[in-house]
Amino acid sequence: MSQIKSESDVKLNALLEVTKAINNNYSTAQLLELYKEILQKRLGVGRLVLFSFDKTWQCLLTYGIPDYALVPVFEDTLLQFSEIETITYNNGELSKSFEIVIPVYHKKSPLAFVLLGDVDPDKVELSKSVKHLPFVQTLTNIIVVAIENKKLFKSNIHKAQIDKELELAQSMQEMLFPHNLPHSDSFNVNAKYLPHQQVGGDYYDFIKLNNHEFIFCIADVSGKGVSAAILMSNLQATLQSLCNYTHNLKDIIIELNKRVINNTNYEKFVSFFLGKINTKSQQLTYINAGHNAPLIYNEKKFIALSKGTTLLGIQEDLRDIEVDIFNYASDLILFCYTDGLTDTINNEGDSLTVESVKECIENKKSESPEAINNAVLDLAMDYKGEQDFTDDIALLTLKVTDLIF
């Protein structure tokens, strides 16, 4: 009777000690050492190996096996066990050293497997592994859950750090976009940016050269996320710098192409539309480097601005760069966009068409560029239904009205 009471006291004290260790935030290594000490020295369980899943199955603890220095390898046959069971000899290499497997599951996902055995399995007396099995299972569950909580806590901290860094990157990226776009009764510009992730690779800019000339662009860096955003910010700095030295669109495109190649070694490319508008001469000059053709709405018809050259970053020598000029003598709407808009998918798997975008612009032709951009974004939102956007979306719209002849 006293022996039974003594073993009960040992188990109770062990549970209290483990609980206190968890509350005191013991490290995983300390918890495993305590777990080993309780099972091996206090309860006399002769052999043990603990496997835990963290991206792959890893051996966290082992003692008492013949080749102690050799870390046991997880065997897929263990995955067939969902409850405590005796291991038969044909259950793999581990079955030669262990008698019992204790699986630890969270819902239907296995978290850990504990294998138990005794130093002298030929003894007639009841195996310590079997004798203390209910307690070992309870203790194992407590230890494994504590370790899993530690991993989850670290993962959450790491995620919070990443989120904070991405939030900072997002705010810095927003600072790169122009905030003082021209806004008057006769010349009005508006832009919208909807990143697919917190940061993205779409880019637009609008640079004032003098009172009647502006250089502007819209671009899309291949890929998504931080790497695309870094290249985008580099392009922004390069364009701003180049405009201090030259307003020649061809020279600017050639230098931008060199910069993309130098920074990415041909591993990324950029679609880039570069334009210059002179509100005094009523002339729009542009080069389209593989970008979705912006749309001009003028004299009740649409014109796609597609002439130019190939994508930036895919070849060092940009040959046959075509600089196109559009002269206008009446009210003008220029709508620029990135392919995230026309890559919008509906519930049937169909993409939003340019024709639908044209119809939306025409319906809003008498309204401001901001109203046009909002209407196009609303069109995309309604079109996608329950689907998610698949890419960043950037819109840049300018409107010229009240021309004097």
Buried (B, 14 or more C-beta within 10 A) or exposed (E): EEEEEEBEEBBEEBBEEBEEBBEEEBEBEEBBBBBBEBBBEBBBBBBBBBBBBEEEBEEBBBBBBEEEEEEBEBBEBBEEBEEBEEBEEEBBEBBEBBBBBBBBBEEEEBBBBBBBBBEEEEEEEEBBBEBBBEBBBEBBBBBBBBBBEBBEEEEEEEEEEEEEEBEEBBEEBEEBBBEEBBEEEEBBBBBBBBBBBBBBBBBBBBBBEEEEBBBBBBBBBBBBBBBBBBBBBBBBEBBEEBBEEEBEBBEBBBBBBBBBBEBBEEEBBBBBBBBBBBBEEBBBBBBBBBBBBBBBBBEEEBBEBBBBBBBBBBBEEBEEBEBBEBEBEEBBBBBBBBBBBBBBBBEEEEBBEBEBBBEBBBEBEEEBBBBBBBBBBEBBEEBBEEEEBBBBBBBBBBBBBEEEE
